[in-house]
Amino acid sequence: MTATTLVFLGAVRTGSDSRASGDTTALAVRDGRILALGDEARALAGSADEVVDIGEGLLMAAFGDGHAHPLFGGLESFGPQVKELDSIDAIVAEVGRWASEHPEAEWIVGASYDPALAPEGEFDARWLDAAVPDRPVVLRAHDYHTVWCNTEALRRAGVTKTTPEPRLGWIVRREDGAPLGTLREWHACDLVLDQVPSREVDELVEAVRRAGHAYARAGITWVQDAWVEPEMADAYLAAARRDALTVRVDLAQRADPDRWREQLGPFAATRARVAADGGELLTARTVKFFSDGVIEGGTAAMLAPYLDAPHSCGMPVWEPSALAEAVRAFDAEGFRTHIHAIGDAGVRAALDAIEAAAEANPAWDRRPVITHVQVVDPADLPRFAALGVIANFEPLWAQPDPLQTELSIPRIGQERAALQYPMGELARDGVRLSFGSDWPVSSHIPLEGIQVAVTRRTFTGEPAGGWLPHQRLTVDQALTAATTGVAHQAGADDRLVLAPGAPADLVLLSADPRAVEPMEIRRTRVLGTWLGGRPTYRARTSPTSTATSAPAPAPDSASAGGATTPAPTKGT
């Protein structure tokens, strides 16, 4: 039996309507669900198993992550730790250190380096050869759309001067046509990645466990894994059987434009297996589509050419008609749609595909998602509300950081740059917003993204008035996108607000983000996280608590990727 818990605090944010009508001062939980609010909850304090007084803190619905890659995040802790390194020399040294400490590793695999460290993001295999000449090395870039590998990895993959360019991808070459060591997008990256030995199930389950602890520390209880291959679904099922899941997860199986028809049956079979064996925390209701790539790599699909490549409008992953056909087919099988779309042509193709599915198939509660939504042609903005599309933003990206100023804006120009991440405009149109992180591409900590959504400024304060300030959200709007918005995306209507009978998925914050200086929101601490009334994380400096039979909290130090990542990047 889960303890009945009564929380006294300055405010309980229930998530219903405005701050005035949506706050109360106490909340009680029994058997994993909310039992009572306000005076009725306070009256239960005398008989409660645990009573917590958090003073000036805030209890609210736990955060969700509407777009992320938990298993990738957990796996990053297994290899060379290159994410926070700020020079090529430092990365090479770390790869060499890890390789010398792991002589048993056939391949050295790591992520995720900063592609801005080399001109135009082009990294040379010979730099890695200096540290590891005799074993293959492959590193993923921050965006997970690019890899950097050494000469031995290229040799084992058979990538040579005569290797033809893949249909979806680019092999960056030297002047003589030999591969440099940098591969971009699906088919090019897979030339090497397909040679990497598969990980054992035990390793994958441990990655899931580490990711879950990181999410618990951040106040998150539901995640959309937005890129799932068959072996990953097996790992999640094994984690569920071993009680290694500490968050709710929905698996979005990735549709391949070259073989999606063959995937229809297996995807439905995986969904059924997860429903039967995944327990209450795991589902597989979604299919992921990549409409395009990323602007900084020149692969996002644009309606007009890139300024630095007038011959190119990017690299659509699907032809628009093929994307529409595939979305219709999976929609007809009852799968929810989750489409990566960054360029304005990619967004239009995604909207067209969702519209085609709605016109061709019977009505149902489809809740389609377009994720990232970086550049949207103004003519397409009204279509989000008209089609009931959920706009999933990674709000940490909506700031003028070097990724914008040095890579994206020079490639698309100021006019298109001014259309980026239209959160405010879509919110005013009544569009459902949800927030995600794209972790490990960028930080999984919701309060960091919420701060950027509210300020549109870098963490150092630039620009003073906010970047594209008309697209800012209020703090309440941003909190709603990170909680109610993600719950709506999940189809979890019983978790839209904190109300009696709702699952007790809760986060306890050290302060009310609505009451602090906006540029300090990210410094608010998570003091505790509860999943169905069970604590998955309690900070060592927890609020005053009295308990007679409270369950043991998750350890404060159990984390993977718990530190703030140094700079936002994107986008898978």
ZICOR-V624600 format. One record per backbone hydrogen bond with DSSP energy under -0.5 kcal/mol. NH is the residue of the N-H (numbers start at 1). CO is the residue of the C=O. Records with the same first field share a line. If there is no record, write none. Layout:
NH: CO  CO
This chain:
5: 3  29
6: 50
7: 27
8: 6  52
9: 25
10: 55  57
11: 57
12: 24
13: 11  59
14: 12  22
15: 22
17: 15
22: 18
23: 19
24: 12
27: 7
28: 36
29: 5
30: 33
31: 2
33: 30
34: 502
35: 28
36: 28
38: 26
40: 37
41: 37
42: 38
43: 39
44: 41
45: 42
47: 44
48: 44  45
49: 4
50: 4
51: 546
52: 6
53: 544
54: 8  52
57: 54
58: 509
59: 11
60: 507
61: 13
62: 505
63: 219
64: 482
65: 222
66: 64  435
68: 224
69: 439
73: 69
74: 70
75: 71
76: 72
77: 73  74
78: 75
79: 75  76
82: 80  111
85: 82
91: 87
92: 88
93: 89
94: 90
95: 91
96: 92
97: 93
98: 94
99: 95
100: 96
101: 97
102: 98  99
105: 102
108: 136
109: 107
110: 138
111: 80
112: 140
113: 140
115: 113
117: 114
118: 115
121: 118
122: 119
123: 121
125: 180
127: 124
128: 124
129: 125
130: 126
131: 128
132: 128
136: 106
138: 108
139: 148
140: 110
141: 146
142: 113
144: 141
147: 183
148: 139
149: 181
150: 137
154: 150
155: 151
156: 152
157: 153
158: 154  155
159: 154
160: 158
163: 160
169: 167
170: 184
172: 170  182
174: 178
177: 174
180: 172
181: 172
183: 147
184: 170
185: 145
187: 168
188: 168
189: 185
190: 186
191: 187  188
192: 188  189
193: 189
194: 190
195: 192
196: 192  193
204: 200
205: 201
206: 202
207: 203
208: 204
209: 205
210: 206
211: 207
212: 208
213: 209
214: 210
215: 211
216: 212
217: 213
218: 214
219: 216
220: 215
221: 63
222: 63
223: 248
224: 65
225: 223  250
226: 68  224
228: 252
229: 227
232: 229
233: 229
234: 230
235: 231
236: 232
237: 233
238: 234
239: 235
240: 236
241: 237
242: 238
243: 240
244: 239
248: 221
249: 281
250: 223
251: 283
252: 225
253: 251  286
254: 228
255: 288
257: 255
259: 256
260: 256
262: 259
263: 259  260
264: 260  261
266: 262
267: 263
268: 264
269: 265
270: 266
271: 267
272: 268
273: 269
274: 270
275: 271
276: 272
277: 273
278: 274
281: 278
282: 278  279
283: 249
286: 251
287: 336
288: 253
289: 338
291: 289  340
292: 340
293: 299
298: 295
299: 294
300: 294
302: 300  313
306: 309  312
307: 411
309: 306
312: 309
315: 299
317: 291
318: 291
323: 319
324: 320
325: 321
326: 322
327: 323
328: 324
329: 325
330: 326
331: 327
332: 328
333: 329
334: 331
335: 330
336: 285
338: 287
339: 369
340: 289  338
341: 339  371
345: 301
346: 301
347: 343
348: 344
349: 345
350: 346
351: 347
352: 348
353: 349
354: 350
355: 351
356: 352
357: 353
358: 354
359: 355
360: 356
361: 357
366: 364
369: 337
370: 390
371: 339  369
372: 392
373: 341  371
374: 341
375: 342
376: 374  419
380: 377
381: 377  378
382: 378
383: 380
384: 380  381
385: 381
386: 382
387: 383
388: 384  385
389: 384
390: 368
391: 389  432
392: 370  390
393: 391  434
395: 393
397: 394
398: 395
399: 397
401: 399
404: 401
405: 401
406: 402
407: 402  403
408: 403
409: 404
411: 407  408
412: 408
413: 409
416: 412
417: 413
418: 414
419: 416
420: 417
421: 374
423: 421
424: 471
426: 422
427: 423
428: 424
429: 425
430: 427
431: 426
434: 391
435: 481
436: 393
437: 67
438: 67
441: 438
446: 444
448: 445
449: 445
450: 446
451: 447
452: 448
453: 449
454: 450
455: 451
456: 452
458: 462
461: 458
466: 463
467: 456
468: 466
469: 466
471: 468
472: 469
473: 453
478: 474
479: 475
480: 476
481: 477
482: 478
483: 479  480
485: 480
487: 483
488: 484
489: 485
490: 486
491: 487  488
492: 487
493: 491
495: 492
496: 493
498: 14
499: 497
501: 34
502: 499
504: 32
505: 503
506: 504  530
507: 60
508: 528
509: 58  507
510: 525
513: 511
515: 512
516: 512
520: 517
521: 518
523: 520
524: 521
527: 508  525
528: 508
529: 537
530: 506
531: 534
532: 530
533: 504
534: 531
536: 529
537: 529
538: 554
539: 527
542: 539  540
544: 53
546: 51
548: 49
549: 49
558: 555
559: 557
560: 210
